[in-house]
Amino acid sequence: MTKIAFIGAGSVVFTQGLLSDLFGLDLGPLQIALHDIDPERLDTAAAAASYLAQDRPVEITAHLERRAALENADFVINIVQVGMSEATKIDFELPARYGIRQTIGDTLGVGGVFRALRTFPVLRGLAQDIADVCPDAWLLNYTNPMVMNVWYLKALGVKNVVGLCHSVYWTMQGLSELVGVPYEEVTYQAAGVNHQSWVLRFERAGENLYDRLDEAIAADPELLRRVRVDMYRRLGFYPTETSEHSSEYVPWYLGHASEVDRLRLPIGAYLEIVAENLASYEQTRSALKAGEPLEVDPTMEYAPQIIHSMVTGTPRTIYANVPNTGLIPNLQSGATVEVPSLVDASGVQPTAVGELPPQCAALNRSYLNVAELTVHAAINHDPRAIRQAVMVDPATAGTLPVEQIWALCNDLVVAHNNYLDPSLRAALK
């Protein structure tokens, strides 16, 4: 029997989407262990799982204690969000007082740095528990900031960890639709870092579909009001995350009101997503209490596919976030990079893609500088490195002088004090 542990299962909507995909695959008998620190959310997740399992050979257990959920697990899916909506609001509202504009705030910038610092202590405990009770399990991480979290976990010595994100898949779905070619007929390759990978190859039967994309952009001037299209026109390669995300990793857009207007950037967009997630959770909880059916759409996420490939030996290619062991030679060694990867009974096997175009690698290296300093701060208990990470962040550095960057970091350290490692809680002059 295959055992899958969900850590942060109280993210009920995402949990039930993953479970729906898992239950639709031929995996044989399953044991699903759900863990969350919120009893109400855990109960809701367990009820949703039981509803979705129906008559399948699935054993479902719910645990407030993490180790009990992890005991003898084959796969661990991490979807925790430390601090939930209240911490996210702080990540937006405090920087906004300093003039920092953010759209999503979960990957880079002050929002990404402090989300990572809140999450690292939980990841450290999770890593220790895995080492103690399921040392051979595969840890499938969905929690953002992806690059920082996977980098930190590898620094702790977690051997089987892979970061998963749907951005490449959905980007290629959208591009296929834009150029009028069925996705099933498209071949492509992308690589870079999570939320800032690049579509290096985009073809159908030898035809370069970038030519069709150029035609589509020329035919519709409104497309020029998307950050991703703007970046593609100037860099020559299409980025694999939304315009809202992409705008946060470079200094060119959010610091300029005229660009925010030109490119229709929704400041604070993630706060609306948080509100929608809360509403979806309440709808799920109400439906379960009333005995009403749950409507769950397929997620097309990679975790169920990985589990199926490893359990059955069915080969698949996915996009995975893994340590850079020469996979992309012109990015930092050891950094978390996003590359195509073969999955089968042997596990996840990343593909070496070679050097990125120099302009793409340059932006990725700037991104990775922030991640590296954030991980350094946690591993080496160095509070100065937190400020240095934000200092080298492209969007923040393009908006604030260094004195205000340090003042903002001091404010965020105080605001998130109860989540941070004790060694990182001090305000610095």
C-alpha positions in Angstrom: 0.0 0.0 0.0 1.4 3.4 -1.0 1.2 6.0 1.8 1.0 9.7 1.0 1.2 12.4 3.7 -0.2 15.8 3.2 1.5 18.5 5.3 -0.7 21.6 5.5 -3.8 19.7 4.4 -5.9 22.5 5.8 -5.3 24.2 2.4 -8.5 22.3 1.7 -9.3 23.4 -1.9 -5.8 22.6 -3.1 -5.7 19.3 -1.1 -9.0 18.1 -2.6 -7.8 19.0 -6.1 -4.7 16.8 -5.6 -6.7 14.0 -4.0 -9.2 14.1 -6.9 -6.3 13.6 -9.4 -4.7 10.9 -7.3 -8.0 9.0 -6.9 -8.4 9.1 -10.7 -5.1 7.2 -11.3 -4.6 3.5 -11.1 -2.4 3.4 -7.9 -3.9 0.4 -6.1 -4.6 0.7 -2.4 -3.7 4.0 -0.9 -3.2 5.4 2.6 -3.7 9.1 2.8 -2.5 10.8 6.0 -3.6 14.4 6.5 -1.8 16.8 8.8 -2.6 20.4 9.9 -2.3 22.4 13.0 -5.8 23.9 12.7 -8.3 21.3 14.0 -11.3 22.7 12.1 -9.5 22.9 8.7 -8.1 19.4 9.3 -11.6 18.0 10.0 -12.8 19.7 6.8 -9.9 18.3 4.7 -10.6 14.8 6.1 -14.3 15.1 5.3 -13.5 16.2 1.7 -11.1 13.4 1.3 -13.6 10.8 2.5 -16.2 12.2 0.0 -13.8 12.1 -2.9 -12.5 8.6 -2.0 -16.1 7.1 -2.3 -15.7 3.3 -2.7 -12.0 3.3 -3.7 -9.5 1.3 -1.7 -8.3 4.3 0.3 -7.6 4.6 4.0 -7.8 8.2 5.3 -6.4 9.4 8.6 -6.2 12.9 10.1 -3.4 14.0 12.5 -2.7 17.1 14.5 0.7 15.7 15.2 3.0 15.7 12.2 5.1 12.7 13.0 2.1 10.5 13.2 1.1 11.5 9.7 4.6 11.0 8.3 5.2 7.5 9.8 6.3 5.2 7.0 5.2 7.6 4.3 6.4 7.0 0.7 5.5 10.5 -0.4 5.1 13.7 1.5 3.3 16.6 -0.2 4.1 19.9 1.5 1.5 22.7 1.1 2.0 24.7 4.3 1.4 28.4 4.5 2.9 29.8 7.7 1.0 32.7 9.1 -1.9 32.3 6.6 -3.8 35.4 5.5 -2.8 37.6 8.5 0.9 37.3 7.8 0.3 37.8 4.0 -1.5 41.1 4.8 1.5 42.2 6.8 3.8 41.4 3.9 1.8 43.8 1.7 0.7 46.5 4.1 4.1 47.3 5.8 6.1 47.6 2.5 3.3 49.7 1.0 3.9 52.3 3.7 7.4 52.6 2.4 6.2 53.0 -1.2 6.8 49.4 -2.2 4.3 48.0 -4.7 3.7 44.3 -4.9 1.3 42.1 -6.8 1.8 38.6 -5.5 4.7 38.8 -3.0 5.4 35.1 -2.6 8.6 34.6 -4.5 11.0 37.5 -4.4 11.2 40.9 -2.9 10.4 41.7 0.7 7.2 39.5 0.5 9.2 36.5 -0.7 12.1 36.9 1.7 9.9 37.1 4.7 7.6 34.4 3.6 10.7 32.2 3.4 12.0 33.2 6.8 8.6 32.3 8.3 8.6 29.0 6.6 12.1 27.8 7.2 11.6 26.8 10.9 8.7 24.6 9.9 10.7 23.1 7.1 13.5 22.3 9.5 11.2 20.5 11.7 9.6 18.7 8.8 13.1 17.7 7.5 14.0 16.2 10.9 10.8 14.3 11.1 11.2 12.8 7.7 14.8 11.8 8.6 13.5 10.0 11.7 10.3 8.3 10.5 10.3 8.1 6.7 13.9 8.7 5.5 13.3 7.3 2.0 10.2 9.3 1.3 10.0 11.8 -1.6 9.2 15.3 -0.4 7.1 17.0 -3.1 7.1 20.7 -2.2 4.5 23.2 -3.4 5.1 25.9 -0.8 6.5 29.2 -2.0 9.0 30.7 -2.3 9.9 27.6 -4.2 13.5 28.4 -4.9 14.4 29.4 -1.4 12.5 26.6 0.2 14.0 23.8 -1.9 17.5 25.4 -1.5 17.1 25.5 2.2 15.8 21.9 2.4 18.8 20.7 0.4 21.1 22.6 2.7 19.6 20.7 5.6 20.5 17.4 3.9 17.0 16.3 2.7 17.9 13.8 -0.1 14.7 13.3 -2.0 13.1 16.7 -2.4 11.7 18.2 -5.6 9.8 21.5 -6.0 6.7 21.5 -8.1 4.9 24.3 -9.9 2.4 24.4 -12.7 3.6 27.7 -14.3 5.4 26.1 -17.3 2.5 23.8 -18.1 -0.1 26.6 -18.0 2.1 29.0 -19.9 2.4 26.6 -22.7 -1.3 26.0 -22.7 -1.9 29.7 -23.0 0.8 30.2 -25.7 -0.7 27.3 -27.7 -4.1 28.9 -27.6 -2.7 32.3 -28.5 -1.0 31.0 -31.7 -3.9 28.8 -32.6 -2.2 25.4 -32.3 -3.5 22.5 -30.2 -1.4 22.0 -27.2 -1.0 18.3 -28.0 0.8 19.2 -31.2 3.3 21.5 -29.6 6.8 20.6 -28.5 8.7 22.9 -26.2 11.5 23.3 -23.7 11.8 25.7 -20.9 14.4 26.3 -18.2 15.5 28.9 -15.6 14.2 29.4 -12.1 10.8 29.0 -10.7 8.4 31.7 -11.8 11.2 33.0 -14.1 11.9 30.2 -16.5 12.2 30.9 -20.3 10.5 29.2 -23.2 13.7 28.2 -25.1 12.0 26.1 -27.8 8.4 26.5 -29.0 7.6 24.4 -32.1 5.1 22.2 -34.0 6.6 19.6 -36.5 9.7 21.7 -37.0 7.8 25.0 -37.3 9.1 27.8 -35.0 5.9 28.9 -33.3 7.6 32.1 -32.0 6.9 33.4 -35.5 3.2 32.9 -35.0 3.4 34.5 -31.6 5.0 37.6 -33.3 2.1 37.7 -35.7 -0.4 37.4 -32.9 1.2 40.3 -31.0 1.3 42.5 -34.2 -2.4 41.8 -34.8 -3.5 42.7 -31.3 -1.9 45.8 -29.8 -3.5 45.1 -26.4 -1.1 42.2 -26.0 1.7 44.8 -25.7 0.1 45.8 -22.4 1.2 42.6 -20.7 4.5 42.5 -18.8 5.3 39.0 -20.2 4.9 40.2 -23.8 6.9 43.3 -23.0 9.7 41.2 -21.6 9.6 38.8 -24.6 9.9 41.6 -27.1 13.0 43.0 -25.3 14.6 39.7 -24.3 13.7 37.4 -27.1 12.3 34.6 -24.9 8.9 34.3 -23.3 8.8 34.0 -19.4 6.9 31.2 -17.8 4.9 33.1 -15.2 2.0 35.5 -15.2 2.6 39.2 -15.8 1.7 39.9 -12.1 4.5 37.6 -11.0 7.0 38.6 -13.7 6.7 42.3 -12.8 8.1 41.7 -9.3 11.4 40.1 -10.3 12.8 43.0 -12.3 13.3 46.8 -11.5 11.5 48.1 -14.6 7.8 48.1 -13.8 6.4 48.3 -10.3 8.5 51.2 -9.2 7.1 53.4 -11.9 3.5 54.6 -11.8 3.4 55.1 -15.5 4.4 51.5 -16.1 1.9 50.2 -13.6 -0.8 52.0 -15.6 0.5 51.1 -19.1 0.8 47.4 -18.2 -2.4 47.3 -16.0 -0.6 45.8 -13.0 -3.0 44.9 -10.2 -1.2 46.1 -7.0 -2.0 43.8 -4.1 -3.6 41.2 -6.4 -2.6 38.3 -4.1 -4.8 39.7 -1.3 -7.8 39.2 -3.5 -6.6 35.6 -4.2 -6.4 35.0 -0.4 -9.9 36.3 0.0 -11.1 34.0 -2.8 -9.4 31.0 -1.2 -11.0 31.8 2.2 -14.4 32.0 0.5 -13.8 28.7 -1.4 -12.9 27.0 1.9 -16.1 28.2 3.5 -18.1 27.0 0.6 -16.5 23.5 0.8 -17.1 23.4 4.6 -20.7 24.4 4.2 -21.3 21.9 1.4 -19.9 19.0 3.4 -22.0 19.9 6.5 -25.1 20.1 4.3 -24.3 16.8 2.5 -24.1 18.6 -0.8 -21.8 17.4 -3.6 -18.4 18.9 -4.0 -17.4 20.2 -7.4 -13.7 19.5 -7.9 -11.9 20.3 -11.2 -8.8 18.4 -12.3 -5.6 20.2 -11.3 -3.1 18.8 -13.8 -0.6 19.2 -11.0 2.7 17.2 -11.1 2.6 15.5 -7.7 -0.1 12.9 -8.6 1.8 12.3 -11.9 5.1 11.8 -10.1 3.5 9.4 -7.6 1.9 7.4 -10.4 5.1 7.2 -12.4 7.2 6.1 -9.5 4.6 3.5 -8.3 3.8 2.1 -11.7 7.0 2.7 -13.6 5.1 4.8 -16.2 7.6 7.4 -17.7 6.7 11.0 -17.8 8.4 14.3 -18.4 7.6 17.1 -16.0 9.1 20.4 -14.9 10.9 20.1 -11.6 12.7 22.5 -9.2 16.0 20.8 -8.2 19.6 21.7 -7.3 21.7 22.9 -10.1 24.4 20.2 -10.5 25.6 21.5 -13.9 22.1 21.4 -15.4 22.4 25.1 -16.3 26.1 25.9 -16.3 25.7 29.7 -16.4 23.6 29.8 -13.2 25.0 29.4 -9.6 26.0 25.8 -8.7 23.7 24.4 -6.0 21.0 26.9 -6.6 17.4 25.7 -7.2 16.7 25.6 -11.0 13.6 24.6 -13.0 14.3 22.1 -15.7 12.5 19.3 -17.6 12.8 16.0 -15.7 12.1 12.4 -16.5 10.1 10.6 -13.8 9.8 6.8 -13.6 10.3 4.0 -11.0 13.8 5.3 -10.5 12.6 8.7 -9.3 13.0 12.2 -10.7 15.9 12.6 -13.1 16.6 16.2 -14.2 17.7 17.0 -17.7 20.8 19.1 -18.4 19.7 21.9 -20.7 23.0 23.7 -21.1 23.6 27.4 -20.9 20.7 29.8 -21.0 20.8 32.8 -23.3 23.0 35.4 -21.6 20.3 38.0 -21.0 18.0 35.3 -19.4 20.8 34.0 -17.3 21.7 37.5 -16.1 18.1 38.0 -14.8 18.0 34.6 -13.2 21.3 35.3 -11.4 19.9 38.5 -9.9 16.9 36.5 -8.7 19.1 33.8 -7.3 21.3 36.3 -5.4 18.3 37.2 -3.3 17.4 33.6 -2.7 21.0 32.7 -1.8 21.3 35.5 0.8 18.0 34.5 2.4 19.0 30.9 2.7 22.4 32.1 4.1 20.7 34.2 6.7 18.8 31.1 8.0 21.6 28.6 7.8 24.2 30.8 9.3 21.9 32.7 11.8 22.9 36.0 10.2 20.3 38.7 10.5 22.4 41.1 8.4 22.0 38.8 5.4 18.2 39.4 5.6 18.8 43.1 4.9 21.4 42.3 2.3 19.0 40.0 0.5 16.4 42.8 0.2 19.2 45.3 -0.8 20.0 43.2 -3.8 16.4 42.5 -4.8 16.0 44.2 -8.1 12.5 45.7 -7.6 13.1 46.8 -4.0 16.5 48.3 -4.8 14.9 50.2 -7.7 12.4 51.8 -5.3 14.1 52.4 -1.9 17.4 53.8 -0.6 19.3 51.5 1.7 18.4 53.2 5.0 14.7 52.7 4.2 15.3 49.1 3.2 16.9 48.4 6.6 14.1 50.2 8.4 11.5 48.2 6.5 13.3 44.9 7.3 13.4 45.9 11.0 9.6 46.6 10.9 8.9 43.2 9.2 11.2 41.4 11.7 9.2 42.8 14.5 5.8 42.1 12.8 6.7 38.4 12.1 8.8 37.9 15.3 6.9 34.9 16.6 7.5 33.0 13.3 11.2 33.7 12.9 14.2 31.8 14.2 15.3 33.5 17.5 18.7 34.3 16.0 17.0 36.4 13.3 14.6 38.4 15.5 16.8 41.4 16.3 16.3 44.8 14.7 19.6 46.2 13.3 20.9 49.7 12.9 
